Amino acid sequence: MINPNDVYSYWESIPIISGSSGSTPTTEIGLITAEYEVREYNDIRNLSSERSYIVTCKQRINVWNSAGLDTLTEKNLAKYENYPIMLVTSMEIAAAPAGAIYTLLEYTPKTVNTAVNTSTANSTSSGSANTTTSETTSGQSMTSTNTFEVNGSVGLMGDVPTASRGGSFSHSRAKETYSSVMNGSSSTNNAEHNASSSNSMSIKNWGSYASVPVQSAPSWVWAQEYPWDVTQFHNIVEGTDQSSNVVTLPNFVQGLLVDQTSGYVFPPSQLSLFGVNFLATAKWQVVVPQTYSGAMETLTITHNITCTVASHEVNAVKDTDGNITSYSAIAKLDTLTKFTSTPNGSMDLVKIALDPIGGSGNGNGAVVGFVLAQFIQLPPVASDSFRIKSGANNVLVTGNGFTAPASNDDPMTADLANGTATFQVYFKIIDKTENFTLYIKHWISQTGSPCCMAVTINGLSTLYRYVETPENGGGSNNVTTIVLRDQDFSSADFYDYLILGMNEITVTVSATDVPGAQVVPGIYSIRALAIG
């Protein structure tokens, strides 16, 4: 079982390292779980066409209070210490492709103090149907017609009677022979996958307040509201040692923390006592140049967290004779050092946003023609890299050692006299049973020796194919086929080199020795490739 949405996801888990203010952060106080989803988006608004990506980040923050469970078994507690009471968090794009423009589209939650629920649903269908119809009709008909006619008349001519009679006969026959043959066939392919996910969190006795203080960087303040509303009451007591972090609280709040008659200490909110688990999401549109000159289209998002912990304890109020007259609460706040995540790596937008190939056959769109309009990155010179993808956004080809096509009617070429040329083919598969084959349309120059292609599939198996015919030469239309998966066990091509998710095929082209002849490196040309 797989989740089809995972092919668009990038996930990382980041420990939150912090410490008391003024100290070196060495303590792991929590965990960030960040899941990113990247989809390609062609923005055709304003009568234009811009290549962009929709990037969604789902950030879940866990901050623990390891001492919270211990308080359940202790008796006569005089204080509660270092429980989380406020978090200030933000997400921001720290590094984007050169020349990219990114815009914050939406973020959640806005401002809440009850609960947050997030759900997503996707539906894709898959299947195939083949119908063949054959109808034959034949027949013969014959028609015969006989017609008989008799007539007579009687009369007088003067005194003389007269009479006459007559008759006629006709015969006709018609014969008809007919036959018809009708043949028809239809083939349909579709893919269907259903996936749903939901996320929820409770912020009982807490509140969430959102803002966008920096462009495209949403920020949230998560804070306890009961029994101590820290967003309202957080001022340090005037005239005291500021390093003591003692906070001025009104009497009614102190009464929620300490029983002013008995001195019993009340706990903070349950979330503060046992730890918090908060969920926030943000969505950006990242518009990239139509042709990108950088090596990769990568994106990095950082997560910033500042945690404030609190403590409160009972304080006996005495009269001048030293007798206890009542009890009050002493409350303290300590803002820990700010934590900024260091991502495990950058997100490759093009690869993550690739759509899976929906099935085999000519209609799946998994075709890359090496024409100028489809290149994401053109190779200015042969030593530079290139990137190009299919119009259906389900095949990506990268490589180096090639020269860009001179026009849309020309192939991409590599002069093997300069060394080897390499290209990689990336595509995603979410089907375990569909058969797939790689087709490459290419040729070698007439004056060059044959060249060798070393084809490595997913880093496991290496196959070798030779290109020895010039354009329009031989009987294969200059097309090389490489079976990637064929589950017919009776076939000589019974293989399965594919894996679920991202697949990578690396092809290295080099001049090869011809027995008894001198090697003459030629010009290798590639016109198109397809997976079907």
N, C-alpha and C positions, 0 to 999 in steps of 0.2 A: 504494500500500500504506500502511495506517495501523496503528498499534497501538491497539486499542480501549481499553486502560487509560489512554491519554494524556488522555482526556476528563476524568479524575478527578485529573490531576496539575498540580502547580505546580513550576517548576524555576528555580533560580538558581545562578549561578557567582560566587563571592566571593573576591577575592584576599586572601591573608593578609599583612598588613603588620606588620612587627615590626622590632626592632633590639636592639642590645646593652643590657644593663641600665643604667639611668640615662641613656640617650640617647633622642632623639625617634625614634619608629618611622617609618622612611621606606623600608625595604627590603622588597621583595616576596619572601618566602621560600617561598611555596607557594600552594595553591589549594584552596578548599572547593567541592565540587559537592554541592548539596543538592537532593533531589527529595522533594516532599511529595505524598502521596495522601490525598484526603478522601472519605469515604463517609458518607452519611446512615445513621443507626442509630436505630431506634425501640426503646428499652429498655423492655420490658414485664415485667421482673423485679419481684418483690415486689408483684405484683398492681397495678402502676401502669403508666403510659405516659408516658415522658419522651422528649422530642425531643433527640437528641444526634448527634454526629459522631465517627467514628473517624478520627483523624489519624495517619498513619504518615510518619515522616521517615527518609530514607535519606541518610546523610552520608558522603561520601567525602573524605578529607583527603590531599592530596599535599604533602609537604615535600621540597624539592629540596636536593641537594648538588652545586652546579655544579662544584666542584673535584674531584669523585670520578673523573670520566673522565680527567682530566689525570694522576692518579696511576698510571694503567695504563702510561703511556709513560715516566714518570720513573724514573731509577735512583738508587740510594744515598739513598733517602729517609731523612731524619733525624726526620721528624715528620708527623703527620696532624692537620689543624686544622679546627675549627668544623664537625664533622659532627654531624647530629642523633642524639641518644642517648636522649631521652625527650620524650614529648608528654603533656600533661594536657589532656584535652578534655571538654567537656560540652555538652549541649543543654538549653534551657529555654524554656518559654512565657513570653515577655516581655509580651505584651499579648493579652487575650482579651475576648470580649464581656462587657458589664456583667452581673453576676449569674451568670456561667457558673461551673460547677464542673468542673475537669478532674482526671483521675486517670491516672497512668502504668500502663498495662496490661502492657507487656513491653518488654524491650530486649535487644539482642544486640550483641557477644558478652558472655557473662558473664565468665569468667576462662579464658583459653586461652594456650597457648604453642606451638601448631603451625600450624593453618590454619583459615580461616573460609570457609564456602561459604553463600551465600544464594540461594534460588531461589523463584520465584513462578510460578504457572500459573493461567490463567483460561480458561474455555470458554464461549462464547455461540453459539447457532445462529440462523440466519436463513433464512427462506424463506416461501413461500406456496403454498397449494394450493386450487383451486376445483373442485368436482365437481358436475355437474348430471346427474340421473337422470330419465328419462322412460320409463314402461312402459305400454303399452296392450294389453289382452287382450279379445278378442271371440270369440263362437262360438255354435253352435246344435246341439242334440241332439234326436233324435226316436226314440221307442220304440213299436213295435207288438207286441201280444200276442194270439194266437188260441188258444182252449182248446176241445178236442173231448172228449166223454165218451160211451161206449156201454156199456150193461149189459143182461143177459138172465138168465132163470132157467127151469128145467124141473123138474116135480114130478108127483106122483100125488095125486089126491083120491079115496080109495076105489079103485075099479077104473078110474077115469077119469083119463087123463093130462092134465096142465096145463102151460102154458108162458106166459112173458111176456118182453117186451123193451122197451128204452127208450134214450134218448140225449139229450145236451145240447150246446150250442155257445155259447161266449162270445168276445167280441172287445173289446180295449181298446187305446187309442193315447195316448201322452203326448209333448208337444213342449215343449222348454225352450230359451229364448234368454237369453244373458248377455253382459255387457260390463263392463269396468272400466278406469279411467284412473288412473295414479299418477305424480305428479311430486315430485321432491325435489331439494334442493341443499344443499351444505355448503361452508364456506369456512374455512380455517385460515391463520393467520399465525404465524410464529415467526422468531426471529433467532438466529443462531449465529456467534460470533466466537471464535477461538482465539488466545491470546497467552501467551507464556511469556518469562520473563527470569531470568537468573541472574547472580549477582555472586560473585566469589571474591577472595581475597587471601592472600598468604603472609606469615607473620610469623616466618620462619626466624630463629632465634637471638634473637628478641624475645618478649616476653610482653605480655598484655593483662589488666588487672585492673579490674573494674567495681565501682562502688558508687553509691549514691543518697544523697549527703550532704544534699541539699536535696530536699524533697518534690516529686515529679514531675519532677526534673531529674537524669537519669542522667549519670554521670561515668566516664571511662575514663583509666587510666594505661597508656600504651604505652611500654615501656622495653626497651632492649637487655639481654639476659641473658648473652650470650657474645660476645666473650671477657671483657668487663667488665660485671658485673651492677651496673648503676648504682642499682637500688633498694636494694641492700645496702651498696654502698660509694660513698658520696657526701659523707662528712664532710670538711670543710675541715681542713687540717693545723693542729693546735693550736700557737699561738705564732707563726704566720706572719702576714704581711700578708693580711688577709681579702680585700682587693681582688684579690689574685693568683689566688684561686680554685683553689689547688692542693689536690688531694684525697689523703687517706691511702689507699693501696692495700696490701694484704698482698702478700708476696713471690710467692705463687703466681699472683696476678692480674698482677703486673708481669711475670712470666715469660711470660704470654700476650700481652703487648703489646710486649715487647722481649726479644730473645735476650740473656740475661745474660752470655753468654760472648763472642759476636761483636759485639754491639751492633746487630744487625739489628732494624729496627722492623717489627713486624707490623701489618697493617691492622685496622681494626674490622670488624664484621659487614658483609656485603654490603649490607644495607638501609641501614645508616648511611653506607656508602661512596658509594652511588649515589642515595639518597633513599628515602623511605618512602611507601607508598600504603595507607591504612587505611580500612576500611569499618565503620560502626556504624549501627544502626537503633534507633528508639524508636517506641512506639505509645501514643497517649493516647486516652481517651474524654473528649469535651468535651460536657457537658450544658448546654443553654441553656434559658432560660425558655420556656414554651409560647408566650406572646406577648411579643415582644421590643420594647422601647421605643426602642432605639438605632437609628441610621440604617442601620448595616450590621453583619452578624455577621462580624467579621474576626478574624484570628489572626496573631500574629507570633511566630516562633521565632528565638532568637539562638543563635549558636555561639561558644563560648569556647575559646581555644587558648593554652596556654603551652608554648613550645618551649625545651628545654634542649639546648645544643650542647656538644660535648666536644673536647678536643685532647689528644694525648699525644706525647711525644718521648723520645729516648734521653738518658740522663744517665750520664756516665762517673764511676765511683767510684774515687778515687785513694787511695793510701796516703800516709804522711807524707812520702815522698820524691817524691811527684808522679807515681808510676807508676800506670797504670790496672790495677786489680785485677779489676774486674767492671763490669757495666752495670746500670742500673736505669731505671725509667720514671717520668717526671714527667707526671702527668695533671691536667687542669684542666676545670672545668665553668663554663659561663656560661648563666644562665637569662635568656632574652630577655624583652622586655616582653610582657605579656599582650595578646592580641588578642581583641576582641569584635566580631562581625560586625554590620554595619548592613544589615538586609534591604533589598532593592530596592523592596519594597512589602509590604503586608499581603495575606494570603490571604482572599478572599471565600468563606467556607465554603459558603454557600447555592449560589452559582454553580458552584463547583468540584465539589460533591457531586451536582449534577443528573445524572440518568440520561439517556442518549440515547433519543430516540423510536424504538421498535422497528420501526415501520412505519406505513403509512397505514391508515385504516379506523377504525371505531368502537371497536374493541377495544384500541387502543394506550394508553388511559388519559390521553391528552394533552388533558384537559378541565379548565378552571378555572371553577368556579361561584362567583360573588362572594357567598358566604355567610359568616356570621361565624365559623364553626368552622374555616374553611380559612385565615384570615388569619394571617400571621406577625406583621405589624405593622399595626394599625388606624390610620386617619387620624382623630385626635381632632377636628380641624377641617380645613376644605378646604385650607388652606395647607400642611398637613403631608403627608409622604410615606406611602405604604402599600406593603406587600409581601404577596404571596399566591402559593401554588404549588399545583399539581395534587396530587391524592392519590397519583398514581403517581410523584411526584417527577421529572417530566420537563418541566414548563413552569413558569417563574417569571414573574410579572407584578409590576412596580413602577410607581410613578407618583406624581403629586401633582395637586392641584386638585380632588380628589374628596371627597365626604362618605361616611362609612361607612354600610352598610345599617342601617336601623332595626331589622330582624329578619332571620331566615334566609329569610323569604318576600319580602323587599324587595330591589331592585337597589341597586347603588352609583350615586350620582348626582353630577353636576357642574352647578352653576349658571353658565351661560356668561355671565351678566351680570357676573360677577366676573373674567372673563378666560378665557384658554384653559385646557384641562385636558390633561394628557399622561400617557400610560402606555407602558411598554416591555415587550415580550414577549421572554423569553430561552428558548432551547431548543437542544439539541444534535442534530446529524445525523451519522451515520457511514456513511450509504448514499449512493452517487452516482447511483442509478437510480430510487429510489422517488419517486413523485409526491406532493406535499403541497399542501394548501390551508388557509388560515386562515379560520375561521368566527367571526363576532362577532354575538351576539344583543343588540340595543340598539334604542333608540327615542328620539324627541324628544317633549317635552310638547306637548299639543294647542294650547296658546296661544303656542308659540314658533315662530320662523322655522326653516327647515331649517339644519342645521349641516354643516360641512365637516370631513372627516377627511383629514389629510395623513399618508400611510403611507410611512415611509422604511424600506427593507429593507437591513440591513447597511451603512447609510451610503452606499449607491450609487445606488439608484433610489427615487424618490418618486412614489407613486400617490395619486390623489384619489378619494374616495368621498363621497357625500352621504347624509345621514340626514334624511328629510323626512316619515316616517310616525310617528304615535303608536303606543302599544302596541296590538297586535292589529290594526293597520291595514295596508292594502296586501295584496299577494298573496304576499309572501316570508316570512311568519312573523317579520318583524323581523330576519331573518338576512342579513348581508352576507358575501359570499364573496370572498376575494382569493387568486388562484392564485399559489402560491409556486414551484412547479415542475411543469411539464407537458411531458414529452418527446415528446409526439405531434406530430411536425413538421407534420402536416396540420391541426392545431387552431389556432384563432385565439388561444388562450391558450398558445402555445408559448413558455414562459419557463423560466428557471432562475435565480432570485434567491438561491439557498441556497449556503452554503459548508460544507465539512466542519468539524466541531467546533461551537463556539458560534456561534449566530445571534442577531441582535438586530433586533427590529422596533420602531420608535418611531412612535407614533400621537399626533398633536396634533389636538385637537378644538376648533373655534372656530365662533362664529356667522358666518353668511355672508349676503351681500347677496342680496335677491330683487329682480329687475328690476321697477321700478314700485311697489315696496312699501317700507314702513319696516321696518328690521331690529328684530325683537323677540327678544332673546336668550332662549332657553328653557332648560329643564332637560333635560340629556342623561342618559340612564339606560343602564347596561350591566349585563346579567344574567349572561352567560357568554361564554367564548370557547373554541375548540378548534382543534387542528391535526390534520388527518387526510388 
